[in-house]
Amino acid sequence: MQENVLIKPTLQPYQELEEKVWQKAICAGCRGCIAVCLADTLAYDYELNKPCEVNPCIECKACLDACPRLPANVERMVSSDVIGPYLDIKNVRSEKANERFQNGGAVIALLTAALEEELVDCALVMGLDRWTQKSYPHVVYDTFKLNKSAGSKYTSNAVLESIKELVKDPKVKNIALVGTPCTVQSVGLLRKSSNEYAVKLVQKVRFLIGLFCFEAFSDNVIPGITKRIGVSPWRIDKMSAGEGQMTVTLRDQSIKSIPLAELDEYVKPGCRACTDFTAKLSDISVGGVGSAPGMSSVITRTPEGMGLFNIAEEMGLLKVSDGVNVEAIKKVGGQKIRRNRIANELAISQQR
Ligand SMILES: Cc1cc2nc3c(=O)[nH]c(=O)nc-3n(C[C@H](O)[C@H](O)[C@H](O)COP(=O)(O)OP(=O)(O)OC[C@H]3O[C@@H](n4cnc5c(N)ncnc54)[C@H](O)[C@@H]3O)c2cc1C
């Protein structure tokens, strides 16, 4: 007599992501899976804050290579080393003034060099609607628009949303891309993938610039903040997260502070499974920790990143010095690893 054998149906690639990542609420929201899908199978569901299937899947599996939260990919990246591979670490300040710079304006200076020297055709950054304080992926082709994009956008990491259309433009040959560690991980994974769609998507990314990141917030942090400080969103000039506080500078230059612990409920759930503080798969990483106020800590990791850094310095765009407090970076990165490792390991074990 034949035995009844239960055959588990094979999951389509996006169903694997659904089961192992989206349903576990550990999706980083980086949109790498959506960007790499040539069949437009996936779209982002803003209500549920996760990707969803909207078209038939062609089973190319490129989305699996893009996900920084799948166990196989996590295992390739996870490590207790906060700084990651590097060639040099420097204190940097932009030689040009811009009151919107988040720290030393290093990112804008590097992107200025890349655009002015025509090393790239455009930069993919995050813009900000200053009326609502909502951020959005923004492609900039000139330094005027680039300078307007300065400053950290704490509410979104959706920069990859724009890359899919951008790479289809035959006039665009080279791109500089800025992202938080999850975005950088996704692009970094795709750079190592041999999937033809993955290769097509990221081969135009000449420079991958990572931002240090402890955590990001969902959009509803904005009403959460404005309610607490009693102002309308359009009165906010700049926000800065650090040392346990969200410091909000208003247009009249008055300053309000909110303990970050009070904003904990708005931290994106997927950030709890991230153990990368310094965007270790980037060409260059930039953060504020480790440098004096008004300066950036810049970690150059690859020959490409070093080349861009040197060009920006030679063009007189960067003032560079030694003395980054690497221990301070390790301390904050270590806190992130300790806080998130449990969620990270739990998520991985549940995926097996
Ligand atoms: C969510 C988040 C959390 C962070 N947490 C920390 C932290 O804990 N410790 C720390 O030292 N640094 C942190 N940073 C990095 C820091 O705030 C600065 O972004 C970094 O030091 C660069 O400063 P800068 O003056 O060189 O950047 P600028 O010269 O002002 O340029 C910043 C560039 O990055 C782009 N950008 C801003 N936000 C995003 C985003 N979300 N995705 C893609 N591009 C973006 C801007 O459009 C602009 O082009 C965080 C950044 C973000 C976005």
The ligand as a Tripos MOL2 file, in Angstrom:
@<TRIPOS>MOLECULE
LIG
   53    58     1     0     0
SMALL
NO_CHARGES

@<TRIPOS>ATOM
      1 C1         17.9510   57.2240    9.7610 C.3       1 LIG1
      2 C2         19.3480   57.7470   10.0650 C.ar      1 LIG1
      3 C3         19.9290   57.4620   11.3030 C.ar      1 LIG1
      4 C4         21.2340   57.8860   11.5800 C.ar      1 LIG1
      5 N1         21.7980   57.5840   12.7850 N.ar      1 LIG1
      6 C5         23.0550   57.9730   13.0530 C.ar      1 LIG1
      7 C6         23.6670   57.6800   14.2980 C.ar      1 LIG1
      8 O1         23.0580   57.0430   15.1710 O.2       1 LIG1
      9 N2         24.9560   58.1090   14.5130 N.ar      1 LIG1
     10 C7         25.6590   58.8090   13.5510 C.ar      1 LIG1
     11 O2         26.8240   59.1730   13.7920 O.2       1 LIG1
     12 N3         25.0990   59.1110   12.3640 N.ar      1 LIG1
     13 C8         23.8340   58.7280   12.1020 C.ar      1 LIG1
     14 N4         23.2650   59.0260   10.8950 N.ar      1 LIG1
     15 C9         24.0890   59.7140    9.8880 C.3       1 LIG1
     16 C10        24.1420   61.2150   10.1240 C.3       1 LIG1
     17 O3         22.8980   61.6870   10.5960 O.3       1 LIG1
     18 C11        24.4990   61.9680    8.8180 C.3       1 LIG1
     19 O4         23.6000   61.5940    7.7990 O.3       1 LIG1
     20 C12        25.8940   61.6670    8.3430 C.3       1 LIG1
     21 O5         26.8170   61.9690    9.3650 O.3       1 LIG1
     22 C13        26.2290   62.5070    7.0990 C.3       1 LIG1
     23 O6         26.3090   63.8410    7.4850 O.3       1 LIG1
     24 P1         26.8000   64.9200    6.4190 P.3       1 LIG1
     25 O7         26.7710   66.2580    7.0610 O.co2     1 LIG1
     26 O8         28.0660   64.4530    5.8010 O.co2     1 LIG1
     27 O9         25.6120   64.7840    5.3530 O.3       1 LIG1
     28 P2         25.0750   65.8960    4.3510 P.3       1 LIG1
     29 O10        26.2560   66.4930    3.6490 O.co2     1 LIG1
     30 O11        24.1120   66.7700    5.0420 O.co2     1 LIG1
     31 O12        24.3260   65.0060    3.2570 O.3       1 LIG1
     32 C14        23.4390   63.9830    3.5790 C.3       1 LIG1
     33 C15        23.0130   63.3110    2.2740 C.3       1 LIG1
     34 O13        22.4090   62.0720    2.5920 O.3       1 LIG1
     35 C16        21.1050   62.0130    2.0040 C.3       1 LIG1
     36 N5         20.2150   61.2920    2.9420 N.ar      1 LIG1
     37 C17        19.7260   61.7150    4.1060 C.ar      1 LIG1
     38 N6         18.9640   60.7860    4.6850 N.ar      1 LIG1
     39 C18        18.9610   59.7410    3.8490 C.ar      1 LIG1
     40 C19        18.3400   58.4630    3.8740 C.ar      1 LIG1
     41 N7         17.5490   58.0930    4.8790 N.pl3     1 LIG1
     42 N8         18.5540   57.6160    2.8430 N.ar      1 LIG1
     43 C20        19.3510   57.9900    1.7990 C.ar      1 LIG1
     44 N9         19.9640   59.1950    1.7160 N.ar      1 LIG1
     45 C21        19.7660   60.0520    2.7260 C.ar      1 LIG1
     46 C22        20.6800   63.4490    1.8720 C.3       1 LIG1
     47 O14        19.6790   63.5890    0.8760 O.3       1 LIG1
     48 C23        21.9950   64.1340    1.5160 C.3       1 LIG1
     49 O15        22.2320   64.0550    0.1330 O.3       1 LIG1
     50 C24        21.9560   58.6510   10.6210 C.ar      1 LIG1
     51 C25        21.3500   58.9510    9.3860 C.ar      1 LIG1
     52 C26        20.0700   58.5070    9.1040 C.ar      1 LIG1
     53 C27        19.4360   58.8430    7.7630 C.3       1 LIG1
@<TRIPOS>BOND
     1     1     2 1
     2     2     3 ar
     3     2    52 ar
     4     3     4 ar
     5     4     5 ar
     6     4    50 ar
     7     5     6 ar
     8     6     7 ar
     9     6    13 1
    10     7     8 2
    11     7     9 ar
    12     9    10 ar
    13    10    11 2
    14    10    12 ar
    15    12    13 ar
    16    13    14 ar
    17    14    15 1
    18    14    50 ar
    19    15    16 1
    20    16    17 1
    21    16    18 1
    22    18    19 1
    23    18    20 1
    24    20    21 1
    25    20    22 1
    26    22    23 1
    27    23    24 1
    28    24    25 2
    29    24    26 1
    30    24    27 1
    31    27    28 1
    32    28    29 2
    33    28    30 1
    34    28    31 1
    35    31    32 1
    36    32    33 1
    37    33    34 1
    38    33    48 1
    39    34    35 1
    40    35    36 1
    41    35    46 1
    42    36    37 ar
    43    36    45 ar
    44    37    38 ar
    45    38    39 ar
    46    39    40 ar
    47    39    45 ar
    48    40    41 1
    49    40    42 ar
    50    42    43 ar
    51    43    44 ar
    52    44    45 ar
    53    46    47 1
    54    46    48 1
    55    48    49 1
    56    50    51 ar
    57    51    52 ar
    58    52    53 1
@<TRIPOS>SUBSTRUCTURE
     1 LIG1         1 GROUP 0 **** ****
